[in-house]
Amino acid sequence: MNFPCGNDLSEFAVALIHSRQNVSPRRLDEPGPSPQQLQDILGTAAAAPDHGQLVPWRFVIVPGNRRDHLAEVFGLALVNRDPSATPEQIENAREKAHRAPFLMLAIARLADTAAQVGATPGRGARHPESTDTEVSDAERLVSFGCAIQNIVLSAHAAGFGTGLTSGQALASPFLRALFGLRENEQAVCCINIGTVSRHKPPRVRPDAASFVTSL
């Protein structure tokens, strides 16, 4: 594969990053990524910065034939939070599982507290191949976010729209059971990918001067 280099690479990266938008799953239609495209897109997560090589993320694809299971969880989670939810509200919660052609749950793998005996308070477990490297949950979440950004940027480069969605249902025991989440795992968001049916105007992004200072 031939990659752009020098100024071409820089210009491509800047254009890719600044042209990416978060797209509502309601505006993501078929087709979604092909199996080969999906393999390429998901493989970019492995290039994320990863202190200690812990791979502090896990992704679970929800194929079409399992969307009803996720829809049931979304409905149960709503009723559990709000027993007075109307049938329309429950159906709307369930429908969220069926919007985008491709849907995947992004799970952060945090420090295993059971493995932290003797570790510095507030720090993560030691990497099994290291005697002095400790990786905090904050660092793990940075790696996790970078992995997600790699995925959405590569999907954008392939011509697809992407949307990250979350909500209270991701913390429900029903969802944790469906995805077999361990105690140290946290469902953070769903990654939705598909073909954009309707583009929205680009949002105004903050200028770097508003969030960058010098010491």
C-alpha positions as YAML, in Angstrom:
chain: A
units: angstrom
residues:
- id: 1
  name: MET
  ca: [0.00, 0.00, 0.00]
- id: 2
  name: ASN
  ca: [1.33, 3.43, -0.93]
- id: 3
  name: PHE
  ca: [1.02, 6.10, 1.75]
- id: 4
  name: PRO
  ca: [1.27, 9.85, 1.26]
- id: 5
  name: CYS
  ca: [4.40, 11.37, 2.74]
- id: 6
  name: GLY
  ca: [5.76, 14.75, 3.74]
- id: 7
  name: ASN
  ca: [3.42, 17.64, 3.08]
- id: 8
  name: ASP
  ca: [0.93, 15.35, 1.35]
- id: 9
  name: LEU
  ca: [0.58, 13.24, 4.49]
- id: 10
  name: SER
  ca: [0.26, 16.29, 6.70]
- id: 11
  name: GLU
  ca: [-2.40, 17.85, 4.50]
- id: 12
  name: PHE
  ca: [-4.32, 14.58, 4.27]
- id: 13
  name: ALA
  ca: [-4.26, 14.11, 8.06]
- id: 14
  name: VAL
  ca: [-5.43, 17.66, 8.75]
- id: 15
  name: ALA
  ca: [-8.21, 17.42, 6.16]
- id: 16
  name: LEU
  ca: [-9.33, 14.01, 7.47]
- id: 17
  name: ILE
  ca: [-9.47, 15.12, 11.09]
- id: 18
  name: HIS
  ca: [-11.21, 18.43, 10.48]
- id: 19
  name: SER
  ca: [-13.77, 17.04, 8.03]
- id: 20
  name: ARG
  ca: [-14.92, 14.25, 10.36]
- id: 21
  name: GLN
  ca: [-18.30, 14.78, 11.98]
- id: 22
  name: ASN
  ca: [-20.30, 12.84, 14.53]
- id: 23
  name: VAL
  ca: [-23.35, 11.58, 12.62]
- id: 24
  name: SER
  ca: [-26.58, 10.56, 14.30]
- id: 25
  name: PRO
  ca: [-27.35, 6.85, 13.73]
- id: 26
  name: ARG
  ca: [-30.69, 8.01, 12.32]
- id: 27
  name: ARG
  ca: [-28.75, 9.40, 9.34]
- id: 28
  name: LEU
  ca: [-26.59, 6.31, 8.79]
- id: 29
  name: ASP
  ca: [-27.98, 4.01, 6.10]
- id: 30
  name: GLU
  ca: [-26.83, 0.96, 4.19]
- id: 31
  name: PRO
  ca: [-24.34, 0.05, 2.99]
- id: 32
  name: GLY
  ca: [-22.08, -0.36, 5.96]
- id: 33
  name: PRO
  ca: [-18.45, -1.48, 5.72]
- id: 34
  name: SER
  ca: [-17.67, -4.70, 3.85]
- id: 35
  name: PRO
  ca: [-15.88, -7.45, 5.81]
- id: 36
  name: GLN
  ca: [-12.52, -6.37, 4.37]
- id: 37
  name: GLN
  ca: [-13.19, -2.69, 5.04]
- id: 38
  name: LEU
  ca: [-14.26, -3.55, 8.57]
- id: 39
  name: GLN
  ca: [-11.09, -5.54, 9.16]
- id: 40
  name: ASP
  ca: [-9.00, -2.58, 8.00]
- id: 41
  name: ILE
  ca: [-10.99, -0.11, 10.10]
- id: 42
  name: LEU
  ca: [-10.90, -2.13, 13.32]
- id: 43
  name: GLY
  ca: [-7.23, -2.96, 12.86]
- id: 44
  name: THR
  ca: [-6.33, 0.70, 13.28]
- id: 45
  name: ALA
  ca: [-7.24, 0.52, 16.97]
- id: 46
  name: ALA
  ca: [-4.05, -1.46, 17.53]
- id: 47
  name: ALA
  ca: [-2.02, 1.62, 16.51]
- id: 48
  name: ALA
  ca: [-3.29, 3.66, 19.46]
- id: 49
  name: PRO
  ca: [-0.76, 4.76, 22.10]
- id: 50
  name: ASP
  ca: [-0.77, 2.03, 24.74]
- id: 51
  name: HIS
  ca: [1.49, 2.45, 27.79]
- id: 52
  name: GLY
  ca: [2.50, -1.00, 28.99]
- id: 53
  name: GLN
  ca: [0.86, -2.66, 25.99]
- id: 54
  name: LEU
  ca: [-2.18, -3.49, 28.10]
- id: 55
  name: VAL
  ca: [-4.76, -3.09, 25.30]
- id: 56
  name: PRO
  ca: [-7.18, -1.39, 27.71]
- id: 57
  name: TRP
  ca: [-10.13, -1.68, 25.36]
- id: 58
  name: ARG
  ca: [-12.51, -4.28, 24.02]
- id: 59
  name: PHE
  ca: [-15.04, -3.98, 21.21]
- id: 60
  name: VAL
  ca: [-18.10, -6.18, 20.72]
- id: 61
  name: ILE
  ca: [-19.89, -6.11, 17.37]
- id: 62
  name: VAL
  ca: [-23.69, -6.46, 17.51]
- id: 63
  name: PRO
  ca: [-24.72, -8.12, 14.22]
- id: 64
  name: GLY
  ca: [-28.18, -7.73, 12.76]
- id: 65
  name: ASN
  ca: [-29.42, -11.04, 14.12]
- id: 66
  name: ARG
  ca: [-28.56, -9.95, 17.68]
- id: 67
  name: ARG
  ca: [-30.03, -6.46, 17.57]
- id: 68
  name: ASP
  ca: [-33.28, -7.68, 19.15]
- id: 69
  name: HIS
  ca: [-31.30, -8.78, 22.22]
- id: 70
  name: LEU
  ca: [-29.80, -5.32, 22.56]
- id: 71
  name: ALA
  ca: [-33.19, -3.71, 21.96]
- id: 72
  name: GLU
  ca: [-34.64, -5.78, 24.79]
- id: 73
  name: VAL
  ca: [-31.85, -4.60, 27.10]
- id: 74
  name: PHE
  ca: [-32.47, -0.95, 26.16]
- id: 75
  name: GLY
  ca: [-36.15, -1.37, 26.94]
- id: 76
  name: LEU
  ca: [-35.54, -3.15, 30.25]
- id: 77
  name: ALA
  ca: [-32.98, -0.55, 31.28]
- id: 78
  name: LEU
  ca: [-35.49, 2.25, 30.72]
- id: 79
  name: VAL
  ca: [-38.25, 0.53, 32.68]
- id: 80
  name: ASN
  ca: [-35.79, -0.21, 35.48]
- id: 81
  name: ARG
  ca: [-34.93, 3.51, 35.68]
- id: 82
  name: ASP
  ca: [-38.46, 4.73, 35.13]
- id: 83
  name: PRO
  ca: [-41.27, 2.26, 35.88]
- id: 84
  name: SER
  ca: [-43.77, 4.84, 34.57]
- id: 85
  name: ALA
  ca: [-42.21, 4.92, 31.09]
- id: 86
  name: THR
  ca: [-44.86, 4.85, 28.37]
- id: 87
  name: PRO
  ca: [-45.03, 2.18, 25.67]
- id: 88
  name: GLU
  ca: [-43.91, 4.83, 23.17]
- id: 89
  name: GLN
  ca: [-40.86, 5.69, 25.27]
- id: 90
  name: ILE
  ca: [-39.98, 2.02, 25.64]
- id: 91
  name: GLU
  ca: [-40.32, 1.44, 21.92]
- id: 92
  name: ASN
  ca: [-38.15, 4.47, 21.20]
- id: 93
  name: ALA
  ca: [-35.47, 3.07, 23.53]
- id: 94
  name: ARG
  ca: [-35.65, -0.31, 21.81]
- id: 95
  name: GLU
  ca: [-35.49, 1.23, 18.35]
- id: 96
  name: LYS
  ca: [-32.04, 2.69, 19.08]
- id: 97
  name: ALA
  ca: [-30.57, -0.79, 18.64]
- id: 98
  name: HIS
  ca: [-31.69, -0.96, 15.00]
- id: 99
  name: ARG
  ca: [-30.57, 2.34, 13.49]
- id: 100
  name: ALA
  ca: [-27.07, 2.11, 12.00]
- id: 101
  name: PRO
  ca: [-25.96, -0.67, 9.61]
- id: 102
  name: PHE
  ca: [-22.96, -1.38, 11.85]
- id: 103
  name: LEU
  ca: [-23.06, -1.13, 15.64]
- id: 104
  name: MET
  ca: [-20.35, -2.02, 18.12]
- id: 105
  name: LEU
  ca: [-20.05, -1.55, 21.88]
- id: 106
  name: ALA
  ca: [-16.81, 0.07, 23.06]
- id: 107
  name: ILE
  ca: [-15.64, -1.22, 26.44]
- id: 108
  name: ALA
  ca: [-12.87, 0.26, 28.56]
- id: 109
  name: ARG
  ca: [-10.75, -2.27, 30.43]
- id: 110
  name: LEU
  ca: [-9.69, -0.57, 33.66]
- id: 111
  name: ALA
  ca: [-7.36, -1.68, 36.42]
- id: 112
  name: ASP
  ca: [-8.29, -4.97, 38.04]
- id: 113
  name: THR
  ca: [-8.55, -4.03, 41.71]
- id: 114
  name: ALA
  ca: [-8.02, -7.64, 42.72]
- id: 115
  name: ALA
  ca: [-4.57, -7.49, 41.08]
- id: 116
  name: GLN
  ca: [-3.52, -4.26, 42.77]
- id: 117
  name: VAL
  ca: [-2.30, -5.67, 46.08]
- id: 118
  name: GLY
  ca: [0.76, -3.59, 46.92]
- id: 119
  name: ALA
  ca: [0.16, -1.15, 44.07]
- id: 120
  name: THR
  ca: [0.27, 2.59, 44.61]
- id: 121
  name: PRO
  ca: [-3.21, 3.92, 45.53]
- id: 122
  name: GLY
  ca: [-4.97, 5.35, 42.50]
- id: 123
  name: ARG
  ca: [-2.68, 3.59, 40.05]
- id: 124
  name: GLY
  ca: [-3.35, 0.66, 37.77]
- id: 125
  name: ALA
  ca: [-2.06, -2.89, 38.00]
- id: 126
  name: ARG
  ca: [1.50, -3.62, 36.93]
- id: 127
  name: HIS
  ca: [2.12, -4.82, 33.42]
- id: 128
  name: PRO
  ca: [2.94, -8.55, 33.66]
- id: 129
  name: GLU
  ca: [6.17, -8.07, 31.72]
- id: 130
  name: SER
  ca: [7.35, -5.10, 33.77]
- id: 131
  name: THR
  ca: [8.46, -4.67, 37.35]
- id: 132
  name: ASP
  ca: [8.24, -0.90, 37.53]
- id: 133
  name: THR
  ca: [5.54, 0.30, 35.11]
- id: 134
  name: GLU
  ca: [2.16, 1.11, 36.56]
- id: 135
  name: VAL
  ca: [-0.62, 2.33, 34.31]
- id: 136
  name: SER
  ca: [-3.41, 4.40, 35.82]
- id: 137
  name: ASP
  ca: [-7.03, 4.25, 34.76]
- id: 138
  name: ALA
  ca: [-6.61, 7.76, 33.37]
- id: 139
  name: GLU
  ca: [-3.87, 6.54, 31.03]
- id: 140
  name: ARG
  ca: [-5.95, 3.53, 30.06]
- id: 141
  name: LEU
  ca: [-8.86, 5.78, 29.14]
- id: 142
  name: VAL
  ca: [-6.56, 7.95, 27.03]
- id: 143
  name: SER
  ca: [-5.47, 4.83, 25.10]
- id: 144
  name: PHE
  ca: [-9.09, 3.71, 24.83]
- id: 145
  name: GLY
  ca: [-10.13, 7.07, 23.40]
- id: 146
  name: CYS
  ca: [-7.26, 7.02, 20.91]
- id: 147
  name: ALA
  ca: [-8.33, 3.57, 19.73]
- id: 148
  name: ILE
  ca: [-11.85, 4.84, 19.14]
- id: 149
  name: GLN
  ca: [-10.56, 7.92, 17.31]
- id: 150
  name: ASN
  ca: [-8.45, 5.70, 15.05]
- id: 151
  name: ILE
  ca: [-11.55, 3.66, 14.21]
- id: 152
  name: VAL
  ca: [-13.81, 6.62, 13.41]
- id: 153
  name: LEU
  ca: [-11.12, 8.40, 11.39]
- id: 154
  name: SER
  ca: [-10.34, 5.32, 9.33]
- id: 155
  name: ALA
  ca: [-14.06, 4.76, 8.73]
- id: 156
  name: HIS
  ca: [-14.34, 8.39, 7.63]
- id: 157
  name: ALA
  ca: [-11.36, 7.94, 5.30]
- id: 158
  name: ALA
  ca: [-13.15, 4.94, 3.76]
- id: 159
  name: GLY
  ca: [-16.18, 7.13, 2.98]
- id: 160
  name: PHE
  ca: [-18.44, 6.20, 5.88]
- id: 161
  name: GLY
  ca: [-20.12, 8.28, 8.54]
- id: 162
  name: THR
  ca: [-19.66, 7.48, 12.21]
- id: 163
  name: GLY
  ca: [-21.52, 8.34, 15.37]
- id: 164
  name: LEU
  ca: [-20.71, 7.72, 19.01]
- id: 165
  name: THR
  ca: [-23.76, 7.22, 21.22]
- id: 166
  name: SER
  ca: [-24.11, 6.61, 24.92]
- id: 167
  name: GLY
  ca: [-26.75, 6.79, 27.62]
- id: 168
  name: GLN
  ca: [-27.79, 5.46, 31.00]
- id: 169
  name: ALA
  ca: [-28.60, 2.04, 29.55]
- id: 170
  name: LEU
  ca: [-24.87, 1.35, 29.17]
- id: 171
  name: ALA
  ca: [-24.55, 1.20, 32.97]
- id: 172
  name: SER
  ca: [-27.49, -1.14, 33.46]
- id: 173
  name: PRO
  ca: [-27.00, -4.65, 34.86]
- id: 174
  name: PHE
  ca: [-28.97, -5.99, 31.90]
- id: 175
  name: LEU
  ca: [-26.40, -4.67, 29.43]
- id: 176
  name: ARG
  ca: [-23.50, -5.82, 31.58]
- id: 177
  name: ALA
  ca: [-24.97, -9.31, 31.60]
- id: 178
  name: LEU
  ca: [-25.63, -9.36, 27.84]
- id: 179
  name: PHE
  ca: [-22.04, -8.42, 27.01]
- id: 180
  name: GLY
  ca: [-20.45, -10.41, 29.82]
- id: 181
  name: LEU
  ca: [-18.67, -7.40, 31.29]
- id: 182
  name: ARG
  ca: [-16.15, -8.11, 34.00]
- id: 183
  name: GLU
  ca: [-15.94, -6.08, 37.20]
- id: 184
  name: ASN
  ca: [-13.12, -3.94, 35.83]
- id: 185
  name: GLU
  ca: [-14.82, -3.28, 32.47]
- id: 186
  name: GLN
  ca: [-17.00, -0.29, 31.66]
- id: 187
  name: ALA
  ca: [-19.27, 0.12, 28.65]
- id: 188
  name: VAL
  ca: [-18.57, 3.65, 27.44]
- id: 189
  name: CYS
  ca: [-20.30, 4.15, 24.10]
- id: 190
  name: CYS
  ca: [-21.62, 2.53, 20.97]
- id: 191
  name: ILE
  ca: [-19.79, 3.10, 17.69]
- id: 192
  name: ASN
  ca: [-22.19, 3.38, 14.76]
- id: 193
  name: ILE
  ca: [-20.98, 3.24, 11.15]
- id: 194
  name: GLY
  ca: [-22.85, 3.55, 7.87]
- id: 195
  name: THR
  ca: [-23.41, 5.64, 4.77]
- id: 196
  name: VAL
  ca: [-24.48, 9.21, 5.54]
- id: 197
  name: SER
  ca: [-27.96, 9.89, 4.19]
- id: 198
  name: ARG
  ca: [-27.94, 13.59, 4.97]
- id: 199
  name: HIS
  ca: [-24.98, 15.77, 5.86]
- id: 200
  name: LYS
  ca: [-25.22, 18.57, 8.37]
- id: 201
  name: PRO
  ca: [-23.33, 21.89, 8.29]
- id: 202
  name: PRO
  ca: [-19.90, 21.68, 9.92]
- id: 203
  name: ARG
  ca: [-19.93, 22.87, 13.50]
- id: 204
  name: VAL
  ca: [-17.78, 25.73, 14.68]
- id: 205
  name: ARG
  ca: [-14.77, 24.25, 16.42]
- id: 206
  name: PRO
  ca: [-12.91, 26.08, 19.20]
- id: 207
  name: ASP
  ca: [-9.70, 27.82, 18.29]
- id: 208
  name: ALA
  ca: [-6.53, 26.26, 19.71]
- id: 209
  name: ALA
  ca: [-5.81, 29.47, 21.63]
- id: 210
  name: SER
  ca: [-8.91, 28.82, 23.74]
- id: 211
  name: PHE
  ca: [-7.51, 25.60, 25.21]
- id: 212
  name: VAL
  ca: [-3.70, 25.84, 24.83]
- id: 213
  name: THR
  ca: [-1.47, 27.89, 27.11]
- id: 214
  name: SER
  ca: [2.22, 27.99, 27.97]
- id: 215
  name: LEU
  ca: [3.70, 27.29, 31.37]
...
